Amino acid sequence: MSRRASGVLEFAVLGLLHESPMHGYELRKRLSGMLGTLRAFSYGSLYPCLKQLMGAGWIAESAEPIGASGSRRSKIVYQLTAEGKEHFQELLSEAGPTAWEDDTFGVRLAFFGRTDADTRMRILIGRRGRLEERVDKVRGSLTRTRERLDGYTLELQQHGLESVEREVRWLNELIDDEHKRELGTGATPSGSPTTKRAAGTSTNDRALMPGDTK
């Protein structure tokens, strides 16, 4: 697993354990639901990650009493330590370029409910800027190579461009929602995007580029 992928998994594990302590099996299910829609998630990578987090002192494990959850065997429960909670808050406050990339943005967005407004805005604006650069590059490539491409390749390139443009429009709407919350309008009681926006867009979608499949 690459360092970046490992960092995404660690962030997701810390974020889920910040909600509540979990058994390894429950944690695997939650991670599969979160990361599985963003990338291929290997169960074999979870326990090495947990071991690293325990070694760093950010999580601890304890044995649940037999029968406490209807099981005849004791289960290992993982929970954040005080140091782990502090470390997760530090990670939440990071808003640099690594938070904007394809393989990290979706996971960061999944924890926006616990991210402060200024950091959310910086990440959204950074992500939009990154995609606008991508749109310009793809448009330039299409202009230069259109006459040399066969019809299918051209359709694939156009599909990739439209996908990126669609995500830019979605980001514009999320940024508008953030501005409205700053002004005290348009926010739902939970502080999440408006119901219409949340229902109409999957936060796990990322822009498809030429060669991607969905």
N, C-alpha and C positions, 0 to 999 in steps of 0.2 A: 504494500500500500504506500502511495506517495505521501510525502510530508503534508501536502495540502489536504489530501483526502483524509489523512489521519487527524488533522486539525479540525476538519468538518465533523468527523465522527465524535471527537472529544467534546466539541462544542455542543453537539446534539445530546450526548449522554449527560453532560453537566446540566443542560437546560431541562431535560426531562426529570432528572433527579432533584432539581430545584423545586419541581412541583410536589414531589412526594417520594419517599423511599420505594424501591421496586425490587422484585425478584428479577433474576437474570432473564427468565422466560418472558415476563411482562415487558421488560425493557426491550428485548428483542422484537416483540410484536409492535411496540410503539415506534421503535426505530425503523422497522420495515414499513410501517404506514407513512412515516415522514420521509425517510431517505429513499425508500424503494421507488417512489414516484419521481425522484430527482436523479437517481443513478442506481446502478446495480449495487446492492448492499450485501456484503458477505457476512454471514453469521460468524464465520471463523475469525473475523477481524474484531469482533466485539470483546471477547474475553482478554486478548492481549491489550486492548485499549483500557479495559477496566483495571488490569494489573498495573499498567503505567500510571493511571490516575490514582490508584492506591499508593503506589510508590512515591508519587509526588505529594501525597498527603491531602489530596482534594476530595477523595471519597473514602468511605470505610465500609466494611462488611460485617454483618452479624448474622447469627443463625436464628431463624424464626423457630419458636417452639413447635414440636411435633403436634399436628392436629390443629394448629392455629388457623390455617387456611383450608382445612378439610383434607390435608395431605397426611399420609402415614409416615412421611419422611420429613426431616427438617429441611428448610430451604434457606439459601443464602440471600439476605436482603442487603442491597446497596443503598447508601445514603450519602448526601453531601456532608462534608465537615465544615466547620466555620471557615477554614482556609479556602475550601472549595467554593463556598458561596461568595466569598470575597473575590476569588479568581474569576468566577463566572460573571460577576458584575463588571470586572475590568474588561472581559471579552466583549460584553454587551456594549461597552462604551467605545469600542474601536470602530472607526468609520473610514478607514483608509481604502486604497484600491483593492486589497484582497477581499473586502466585503462586497465588491461590485461584480466579481467574476461569475461566470456561468455556474461553476461548481460550488460556490459558496453563497450566492445571493439568496437562493430559495430557502436555505436553512436559516439564514439571518432573518429573512422575512417571517418565517414561522414563529420567531420569538420577538417580533415587533411589539407585542402586547406588553413586554417587560423592558422594552428599550425606550430611553427618553426621547422626547420629541425632536430635539436638535440633532441627535444621532440618526434617528429615522430619516429626517429630511436630508442630511448629508449623504446617507447611503443611497436614497432614492435618486437624488440629483446626480450623484456619481455614476450610478447604474445607467441613468438616462444618457449622460454624456458619453459613456463608453459605447452604448448602442448606437447613438447618433454618429459616432465615428465609424462604426461598423457599416451603417447604412451608406455613408458616403463612399466607403471603400467598395462595397458591393455594386453600387450604382456606377462608379467609375469603371469597375471591371466589366460590367455588362455593356457599357458604352464602347469600350475598347474591343471586346471579343464577340459581340452579338452576331456579327456577320459570319464568324468562323464556327459558331456553335450549331449543333444539330437541334432539332425541335425539342427533343426530350431533355437534353442538358439545359437548354434555355428555359424550359418550364421549371426545372429543378432550381435553377438560379433565381428565377422570379419568385418561386414559392419561398425560398429562403429570405429574400428581400422583404416580401410581404409579411412574413412572420416577425422579422425584426421591427418593421414599422408598426405592426400591431402591438408589440410589447412597449414600444415608445409611447404610443397613445395611452396604453394602460397605465404606464408610469406617470404620464401627465395627469391622469385622473387621480391617482393616488397622491401625487404632490398637491393637487388642488384640494383634496380632502384634508391633507395636513394643514394647509393654509386656513381652511375653514375652521378646523379645530382650534387653531391659534386664536382665531377671532371669536371663538365660542359658538360657532354655528356649524351645522352639518354633522356633528359627532353623535354617535350612538351612545347609550348609557355605558357600554363596556369600553368605550374609547377606541373601538375598532372602526375600520372604514364603514361607510354607510351600508345599510343592508342591501341595497340594490347593487352596489359595487362589489361587495363581498360575495353575493350570490352569483353574480354574472361573470366572475373571473376566478380562475384557479390560481392560488398563490404558488403552486408548484410548477406552473408552466414557465419555460424559459424560451428564449428566441431560438428558432430552428435556423441553422445555417445550411448552405448548400452541402449536401452529403449526409445531413441528419435525416432521421425518420421519426415520425411521431405516431 
